[in-house]
Amino acid sequence: MNKLRDTVWGYRLSIFVAVFLMLVELAVELALPFILKKIVDDGIQVSNMDAVVYWGVWMVVLSILAFFSGVTNTFFSGRVSQGVSYDLRKALMEKVQKFSYSDLHMFSTSSYITRMTNDVTQIGNTLFMSLRVMLRAPLLIIGSVIMSFIIDPGLTIILLATVPIIITFLIFVLRIGSKQFKQVQQRLDEVNRVIRENLMGVRIVRAFIRAPKEESRFGHVNSELKDDTIRVLKLMETMMPILLLVMNTAILLLLIIGREKVLAGQTNVGDMVALMNYALRVSSVFSIFSFLIMAFSRARASAGRVAEVLDADEKLPELKEGRVNLRLTAPPSIQFDKVSYDYPESSEYALTQVSLQVRQGDKLAIMGGTGAGKSTLLQLIPGLLVPTNGEIQINETSIADLSISELRKMIGYVPQESFLFSGTIRENLLWGAREVDNQTMLEAAKAAQIHETIEKLPNGYDTVIGQKGMSLSGGQRQRLSLARALVMNPKILLLDDTTSALDAATESKVWESLEQMDSTMLLITQKVKTASKCDSILLLDHGEVVAHGTHQELLATSTIYQAIVQSQLEEGETWPLLTTAEQPIELN
């Protein structure tokens, strides 16, 4: 909560001005019934028109002052509300950007979206209402009671007796309401999650004829959201009749006893007019308390959810001044020294004691079964994951000593899932390197074998692609993702099964282009034909290195690699596969 309070405190000047203007409005509102008493007692009762005009002018002047104070207060309140909302969304985004992959799993994607939008909006709206209404409401009650006590202490006791009862009831409702509104926000997370999954997987849903089932699943979470919302609204709406019953009873007693006192000459008509005005003001405040309590309960729940993200511990080290800025002019060497990594939610290591050396400009193919740790190994190099044990070095400098931002500028990373952003193809290609010229972009697209495809589109490189590039084929998305990495002219190129959706001819052309790259390259592949073209091959199994060498060396020494090669041999194909060795290698 400290970061949330600091964000609000950053607008303290506007808050002070808004509160001051609110107090001016409040003072006028408390003064008007007293002035009305003067008009009745000193003017109307004694037929003194001068007194009526005098106090009437004061009422008009003060009303105008309250009007301008209210308008100006609205401006400053809006500035605080929208400014804090903006800063919170920005802080949440910056926080999420600093999270490591494992940190991101603390909350679901739909929950992050809800917290950055709905929860922040609730906080902003409540801040606005606090500066306009919420702070004014309790002060108006206190002020009305004090002014009533000044006019007639005896009658004020009737009004005063209701206040503790009502406040106790409101605190009780507030505690229950905050818990229930937190549950409503969690239900909203679930609704957003189901909507997101169905929008992203709409093709799968239709292909497996799962639309009725998904509609039923959405109906279930939607129904739970509705039921929880109705339950908390019932609680809030129950407040109104109870509050009005208590206040109207107090006003009725005030009228009955006040009448007797007027007839007995113990008080005058002006006093009763003022007392009734104050009593009605207190009643009007309590009548909107159900709305205020509901807004405050929702904001309290939302503030807690936002604070959960802002106060979350980060496992990814933040950038610090004084770290080494390693500027590469040539492809570097990469060394793993007994590197291990375990995901927080897993009881087993994803990588165990991995040691390897990739020489400058070499190309290393990484192979292994599902869950072998291939993608984990690649993600350790740009610092997307932080090793549990061991050390990774770039040109004999530990990446722990490097500036993470500078390190990533030297790396071209193509993840297993080809993620594209909404926008034009040009914007996607220049997403990681906006300062490059158009010719560099075209050369990267040609190297990725996507240039001709782009040129055939209606608007070429300015063609707008949909969310995640769903309007493109899997192979086209992979090549665009590769081109985006090549645009950066990286000295380290990390490819996570980048050509899995390409046909053999296109993949061959892509590989020819990659061979010309001036980069140290690590690529994950399941294809022996691709791996055999690399300088060396790393074979992983359950997070451990089981073989490391050239294609020919592994054919001769690794039974696991031999089995992989054997499974990919086409009919009539013989050993050695895609090599220039003079003699074939016979397998036993």
Secondary structure, DSSP 8 states (H G I E B T S, - for coil): -HHHHHHHHTTHHHHHHHHHHHHHHHHHHHHHHHHHHHIIIIIITTT-HHHHHHHHHHHHHHHHHHHHHHHHHHHHHHHHHHHHHHHHHHHHHHHHHH--HHHHTTS-HHHHHHIIIIIHHHHHHHHHHIIIIITHHHHHHHHHHHHHHHH-HHHHHHHHHHHHHHHHHHHHHHHHHHHHHHHHHHHHHHHHHHHHHHHHTHHHHHHTT-HHHHHHHHHHHHHHHHHHHHHHHHHHHHHHHHHHHHHHHHHHHHHHHHHHHHHTTSS-HHHHHHHHHHHHHHHHHHHTHHHHHHHHHHHHHHHHHHHHHHT----S----TT-B----SS---EEEEEEEE--TT-SS-SEEEEEEEE-TT-EEEEEE-TTSSHHHHHHHTTTSS--SEEEEEETTEEGGGB-HHHHHHTEEEE-SS----SEEHHHHHTSS-TTS-HHHHHHHHHHTT-HHHHHTSTTGGG-EE-GGGTTS-HHHHHHHHHHHHHTT--SEEEEESTTTTS-HHHHHHHHHHHHT--SEEEEE-S-HHHHTTSSEEEEEETTEEEEEE-HHHHHHH-HHHHHHHHHH--TT--SSTT---SS-----
